[in-house]
Amino acid sequence: MEKACSYLNICEDLQQQIPIAKANQPSPPPGHSTEGRTDSTKARSSNSDPASTIPAYVLNYAPLVYLHSGEKFWPCDMAEHLEHVTPYLNYTPMAASSAGLNLTNLDKLNHYTNGRFVFLTSDDNVEERPDWLEGEKNIPDYPEEPYQKLPAGDHDPQNPLGANKESEILGGRSEAPAVLVLVDKGQGIIDAFWFFFYSYNLGNLVFNIRFGNHIGDWEHCLVRFIDGKPEYVFVSEHFFGQAYTYDAVEKIGKRPVIYSAIGTHAMYATPGAHPYVLPLGLLHDQTDRGPLWDPALNVLAYSYNHTSDVLLASNLTPDAPTEWFYFNGHWGDKFYPMDDDRQYEFAGQYHYVNGPLGPRFKHLGRRKLPRVLPGVGEGEDWGDEKDFP
């Protein structure tokens, strides 16, 4: 265990043997090993590398995100998140403090159990809601001139899944950077994945009992381009997701509009209530037109070869770190044991669950977009596991 400290230079000698779990390991990205990469620093790009160039149309059609008006846990900077966590191997700390842990050395944690049982555990009691967890300072700021004439369309206010007519809404900038990962699938298909990080996910209520809280939260949507034209928009919704034709979704100008649910940050194409899993709407997300976020105003932009598993910093942000992307572990606490006062269980559901894995495990190599909605495109069943969101 002393080796971990020498790699990270952030901890004292560990005081006990770390228990290593052997079962229920998350699956690696399709076609790739769970072995930790030690050469990710070589993945930095230069402006002259054509593979790392982001086409202008990707930003021209970048999504705009409506955050909920009642949100309490706003977008967060993953670099700041690392300042408030300590790596744990299961329930045992690997470091005396989080000093020195950052986006350029996070992948070094893969040297232990390939990183898969490493949990970036909060240094604070999350039930006390420290400021870094809430991210209030990252609420998008509207620009000084927030109104801008945009092209006309055929928008019907009663049917938000349609093109907007003349609109005067312009999104604001958040201090929390979004992450853009561009994946060239060949045959003219390019997927622009937009990832959004939050330090906390507040689960929903069922019969006034809250389930599914977790520290760290990665959400995403993607815009699929074919021969440089936007054709589909996919939004992630918990363990599920839905795809729409580009023409079907709400737009401001030509940019697709996405809605982030209060607390859980699951993504939807419309405002309102969104039931899932349980019948009768007992469990549902809620979206509305709160602060409008333009993630293109502050973004770490990359290109990714899903076959070779190589991430390149793009020409837009050539100095963006890449090492964090290869971290195989969880971006939050391991689910709290039952002897922890913060934990409870009912019908197999827990108040607190594991923190999530990062963007590399979001099936970036998917070819099919599951469930292109009938009536907008051809209906399609879920594909294999590699096609899941």
C-alpha positions in Angstrom: 0.0 0.0 0.0 3.0 2.4 0.4 3.3 2.3 -3.3 0.0 4.2 -3.7 1.5 7.0 -1.6 4.6 7.2 -3.7 2.6 7.4 -6.9 0.3 10.1 -5.6 2.4 11.8 -3.0 -0.7 12.5 -1.0 -0.8 10.2 2.0 1.0 8.6 4.9 1.6 4.9 5.3 -1.6 3.0 5.5 -2.3 1.4 8.9 -4.0 -1.8 7.8 -4.4 -4.3 5.0 -7.0 -3.2 2.5 -9.8 -5.7 1.9 -10.2 -6.4 -1.8 -13.6 -7.4 -3.2 -13.7 -10.0 -6.0 -17.2 -9.9 -7.3 -19.7 -7.5 -9.0 -17.0 -5.6 -10.9 -18.4 -3.1 -13.3 -17.8 -4.0 -17.0 -15.0 -2.2 -18.8 -15.7 -0.2 -21.9 -16.5 -2.7 -24.7 -13.3 -4.1 -26.2 -11.0 -2.7 -23.5 -9.2 -4.2 -20.5 -9.9 -3.1 -16.9 -6.1 -2.7 -16.5 -5.2 0.9 -15.6 -3.5 2.9 -18.2 -0.1 4.3 -17.3 0.6 6.1 -20.6 -2.4 8.5 -20.6 -0.1 11.6 -20.5 1.0 10.6 -24.0 -2.6 11.2 -25.1 -2.2 15.0 -25.0 -2.6 16.5 -28.5 -1.3 19.4 -30.4 -3.2 21.9 -32.5 -1.7 20.3 -35.6 -3.2 16.8 -34.9 -6.2 16.5 -37.3 -7.7 13.8 -35.1 -8.1 16.3 -32.3 -9.9 19.0 -34.3 -13.5 19.8 -33.3 -15.5 20.7 -36.4 -17.3 24.1 -36.1 -20.7 22.4 -36.6 -20.3 20.6 -33.3 -20.5 23.8 -31.4 -23.0 25.4 -33.7 -25.4 22.6 -32.7 -24.3 22.3 -29.1 -27.2 21.6 -26.7 -28.6 24.1 -24.3 -29.7 22.8 -20.9 -32.5 24.1 -18.8 -31.7 23.4 -15.1 -34.6 23.2 -12.7 -35.8 26.4 -11.1 -35.8 24.7 -7.7 -32.5 22.9 -8.0 -30.3 22.7 -4.9 -27.3 20.8 -6.4 -25.9 22.7 -9.3 -23.2 21.8 -11.9 -19.8 21.4 -10.3 -16.1 21.5 -11.4 -14.7 18.0 -11.2 -11.3 19.5 -10.3 -12.8 21.2 -7.3 -14.6 18.0 -6.4 -11.2 16.3 -6.1 -10.1 18.8 -3.5 -12.8 17.6 -1.1 -12.5 13.8 -1.4 -10.1 11.1 -0.2 -9.6 7.8 -2.2 -10.9 4.8 -0.3 -10.4 1.2 -1.3 -13.9 -0.1 -0.4 -14.3 1.4 3.1 -10.6 1.9 4.0 -8.9 5.2 3.3 -5.9 5.1 1.0 -4.7 8.6 2.0 -4.5 10.8 5.1 -5.9 13.7 3.1 -6.9 14.6 -0.4 -4.0 17.0 -0.9 -2.4 16.6 -4.3 -5.2 14.6 -5.9 -6.0 16.3 -9.2 -7.1 15.7 -12.8 -3.5 14.9 -14.0 -2.8 12.1 -11.5 -6.2 10.5 -10.9 -5.4 7.5 -13.1 -2.6 6.5 -10.8 -5.3 5.1 -8.5 -5.8 2.3 -11.0 -2.6 0.6 -9.7 -4.8 -1.0 -7.0 -7.5 -3.5 -8.0 -7.4 -1.7 -11.4 -9.1 1.1 -9.6 -12.5 -0.6 -9.7 -13.0 -0.7 -6.0 -11.6 2.8 -5.4 -14.2 5.3 -4.2 -13.6 9.1 -4.0 -15.1 9.6 -0.6 -16.2 12.9 0.7 -14.1 14.5 3.5 -17.3 16.1 4.8 -20.5 14.7 6.1 -22.6 15.2 3.0 -25.8 15.5 5.1 -24.4 18.9 6.3 -24.5 20.1 2.7 -21.1 21.8 2.4 -20.9 24.6 -0.2 -18.7 22.6 -2.6 -21.4 19.9 -2.8 -24.2 22.3 -3.7 -22.3 24.2 -6.4 -24.4 27.3 -6.0 -21.6 29.5 -7.3 -21.9 27.6 -10.6 -25.4 28.6 -11.5 -25.2 29.9 -15.1 -24.7 33.7 -15.3 -26.7 35.3 -18.0 -24.7 37.5 -20.3 -24.9 41.3 -20.1 -27.0 41.3 -23.3 -29.2 38.2 -22.8 -31.5 38.8 -25.8 -30.6 37.8 -29.3 -32.7 37.4 -32.3 -32.6 33.8 -33.6 -34.1 32.2 -36.8 -37.8 31.6 -37.0 -39.5 28.2 -37.0 -42.9 26.6 -36.4 -42.9 26.4 -32.6 -46.2 25.6 -30.9 -46.1 26.4 -27.2 -48.3 23.5 -26.5 -46.0 21.1 -28.3 -42.4 21.7 -27.1 -41.1 18.9 -29.3 -40.8 21.1 -32.3 -38.8 23.9 -33.9 -38.9 27.2 -32.2 -40.1 30.3 -33.9 -38.3 33.6 -33.3 -36.8 33.4 -29.8 -34.9 35.8 -27.7 -33.4 33.4 -25.2 -29.7 33.0 -24.8 -28.0 30.6 -22.3 -25.6 31.6 -19.6 -22.1 30.5 -18.6 -21.4 28.2 -15.7 -18.1 28.3 -13.8 -18.3 24.5 -13.9 -16.9 23.2 -17.2 -18.8 20.7 -19.3 -16.9 17.9 -21.0 -17.2 17.4 -24.8 -16.0 14.0 -26.1 -16.1 13.7 -29.9 -16.2 10.1 -31.3 -15.8 9.4 -35.0 -17.7 6.2 -35.8 -16.7 6.1 -39.5 -19.0 6.2 -42.5 -19.6 9.9 -41.9 -21.0 9.3 -38.4 -19.7 11.5 -35.6 -21.1 11.5 -32.0 -20.7 14.6 -29.9 -21.1 13.5 -26.2 -21.7 16.3 -23.8 -21.0 15.3 -20.2 -22.1 17.3 -17.1 -20.7 16.7 -13.7 -22.4 17.3 -10.3 -20.9 16.7 -6.9 -24.2 15.3 -5.5 -27.3 13.5 -6.7 -30.4 13.9 -4.6 -32.7 10.9 -5.1 -36.4 11.1 -5.5 -39.2 10.5 -3.0 -41.5 7.5 -2.9 -44.2 7.8 -0.2 -42.2 10.6 1.3 -39.1 8.3 1.6 -36.0 9.3 -0.3 -33.9 6.8 -2.2 -30.9 6.9 -4.4 -28.7 9.7 -3.1 -25.1 9.5 -4.2 -22.0 11.6 -4.2 -20.7 12.4 -7.7 -23.0 12.5 -10.6 -22.2 12.2 -14.4 -25.0 12.9 -16.9 -24.8 13.1 -20.6 -26.5 13.7 -23.9 -25.2 13.3 -27.4 -25.8 14.8 -30.8 -25.2 12.4 -33.7 -24.0 14.0 -36.9 -24.1 12.2 -40.3 -22.0 13.9 -43.0 -21.8 17.0 -40.9 -25.6 17.3 -40.3 -27.3 16.7 -36.9 -29.6 13.7 -37.2 -30.3 12.5 -33.7 -30.3 13.7 -30.1 -29.9 11.2 -27.2 -30.6 12.0 -23.6 -29.6 9.8 -20.6 -32.2 9.0 -18.0 -30.9 7.0 -15.0 -30.1 3.5 -16.4 -32.1 4.3 -19.5 -32.3 6.8 -22.2 -34.2 8.0 -25.2 -33.2 9.1 -28.7 -35.1 11.6 -30.9 -34.6 12.8 -34.4 -33.0 16.2 -34.5 -36.0 17.7 -36.2 -38.3 16.5 -33.4 -36.6 18.2 -30.4 -37.2 21.6 -29.1 -34.6 24.1 -30.3 -33.4 27.6 -29.7 -32.3 28.7 -33.1 -30.8 25.5 -34.4 -29.5 24.3 -31.0 -31.3 21.4 -29.3 -32.8 22.0 -25.9 -32.3 19.5 -23.0 -34.0 19.6 -19.6 -32.2 18.5 -16.4 -34.4 17.0 -13.7 -34.3 18.5 -10.2 -32.0 16.6 -7.8 -31.2 13.6 -10.0 -30.1 15.6 -13.1 -31.5 13.0 -15.4 -32.0 14.5 -18.9 -35.2 14.8 -20.8 -36.4 16.4 -24.0 -39.4 18.1 -22.5 -40.4 20.0 -19.3 -42.8 18.4 -16.8 -43.2 15.1 -14.9 -41.3 12.0 -16.1 -42.4 8.7 -14.4 -39.9 5.8 -14.4 -39.6 2.3 -13.0 -42.6 2.3 -10.7 -46.3 2.4 -11.9 -48.8 5.2 -11.3 -46.1 7.8 -11.3 -45.0 7.0 -7.8 -41.4 7.6 -8.9 -40.8 10.5 -11.2 -38.4 13.2 -12.2 -39.5 16.8 -12.6 -38.1 19.3 -15.2 -38.9 23.0 -15.9 -37.4 26.1 -17.5 -35.1 27.3 -14.8 -31.7 28.8 -15.5 -30.6 28.1 -19.1 -27.1 26.8 -19.3 -24.9 27.1 -22.4 -22.2 24.4 -21.9 -20.3 25.5 -25.0 -19.2 28.7 -23.1 -17.0 26.7 -20.7 -16.0 23.3 -21.9 -13.1 20.8 -21.9 -13.1 19.4 -25.4 -11.6 16.1 -26.5 -11.7 13.6 -29.3 -11.7 9.9 -28.5 -10.8 6.8 -30.5 -13.1 4.1 -29.0 -11.1 1.4 -30.8 -7.7 2.3 -29.5 -9.0 3.8 -26.2 -7.0 7.0 -26.8 -8.4 10.4 -25.6 -6.9 13.5 -27.2 -7.2 17.1 -25.9 -8.7 19.0 -28.8 -7.6 22.1 -30.6 -10.2 24.1 -28.6 -8.6 23.2 -25.2 -5.2 21.7 -26.1 -4.0 21.9 -22.5 -7.0 20.0 -21.0 -5.8 17.1 -18.8 -6.6 13.6 -20.0 -5.5 11.4 -17.1 -8.7 11.7 -15.2 -10.6 10.1 -18.0 -8.8 6.8 -17.4 -9.7 6.5 -13.7 -11.5 3.2 -13.4 -13.1 3.9 -10.0 -16.1 5.7 -8.6 -16.5 9.5 -8.4 -18.2 9.3 -5.0 -18.6 7.3 -1.7 -19.3 3.6 -1.5 -22.9 3.0 -0.3 -23.0 3.5 3.4 -23.3 0.4 5.6 -26.5 -0.2 7.6 -24.8 0.8 10.9 -24.3 4.3 9.4 -27.0 6.7 10.7 -27.3 8.2 7.2 -28.3 4.9 5.6 -31.6 3.0 5.5 -33.1 0.4 3.3 -36.7 -0.4 2.2 -37.8 -3.1 -0.2 -34.2 -3.5 -1.4 -33.7 0.2 -2.1 -31.2 2.3 -0.3 -31.1 5.9 0.8 -27.4 6.1 -0.3 -25.9 4.2 -3.2 -22.5 4.0 -4.9 -21.0 7.0 -6.6 -20.8 6.6 -10.4 -18.1 5.6 -12.8 -16.8 8.2 -15.3 -17.5 9.0 -18.9 -15.2 6.2 -20.3 -17.8 3.7 -19.1 -20.8 5.3 -20.9 -20.5 3.1 -23.9 -18.9 5.7 -26.1 -18.5 3.2 -28.9 -22.2 2.5 -29.3 -23.4 2.3 -33.0 -27.1 2.0 -32.4 -29.1 4.7 -30.6 -31.7 2.8 -28.5 -35.3 3.7 -28.7 -35.5 6.3 -31.4 -39.1 7.3 -30.5 -41.9 6.0 -32.8 -43.6 8.7 -34.7 -40.3 10.6 -34.9 -38.1 8.0 -36.3 -38.2 4.2 -36.6 -39.0 2.5 -33.3 -36.2 0.3 -32.1 -35.7 -2.0 -29.1 -32.8 -1.8 -26.8 -29.7 -3.3 -28.3 -27.0 -5.3 -26.5 -25.5 -4.1 -23.3 -22.8 -2.2 -25.2 -25.6 0.0 -26.6 -27.0 1.0 -23.2 -26.5 4.6 -22.1 
